[in-house]
Amino acid sequence: MTSYPEEPWHLAGQMYLSLWLVPRRELPPAADGTRPLTVAGRGLVGAAWVVYENDSVLHYNELLRAVLVRDGRRPRVCITDIWVDSAASRAGGRELWGIPKEMAEFDIDRTAGVRAGAATERDVLATAAFDPGRRIPGRWPLTYRVVQTLDGALKTSAVRSRSAVRFARARWIAQQSSPLGELSRRTPLLSLTLEDFTLRFGDAAPVPAERPAPTT
């Protein structure tokens, strides 16, 4: 059995993110019991490369795709596809939160912009190039909740992050045989780099209430 940290995970590093508006009929399947959040028949899909480094509880690379959904009336993020190069991250993501992590090999070059690629034993998942643009002053907080299916029920997990934000130009390439094949069919609506982010994923276990001392 692969060991992994207990939640919450405290993570830090760099994220390279693109967002697309996608027709409802082409949105990736999300967790049972949720519905895609759409406007004018289109939903929001994001894909990102993440390098967890610095003070992270685990150091690894990640490629993910997620979709914005509704759990009742509440907006949530659902991770539909995700690959990592850490067995501990894969086991923890699946067992703690129901995140469907798979293993892949990564090649991420950050010497001039970002050039990234990921592949499994069978397929090249995707490649991408991010060229940095204007930085937005300050460090920006972001709080949201991720919803996944865990043991047949919905599992909702809190995410809190803070990062510097920079606009970027991104080019994604994915073969049609890849699970991410649709990414290269459209130009991203928006691409960003989240620089030196800090992130807390998950909820702390509740502290047991202290029992009153027995009276004599």
Secondary structure as UniProt FT lines:
FT   STRAND          9..23
FT   HELIX           24..26
FT   TURN            32..33
FT   STRAND          35..36
FT   STRAND          38..39
FT   TURN            40..41
FT   STRAND          42..52
FT   TURN            54..55
FT   STRAND          60..71
FT   TURN            72..73
FT   STRAND          74..84
FT   HELIX           87..97
FT   STRAND          101..103
FT   STRAND          105..109
FT   STRAND          114..119
FT   STRAND          124..150
FT   TURN            151..152
FT   STRAND          153..173
FT   TURN            176..177
FT   TURN            179..180
FT   HELIX           181..185
FT   STRAND          190..201
//
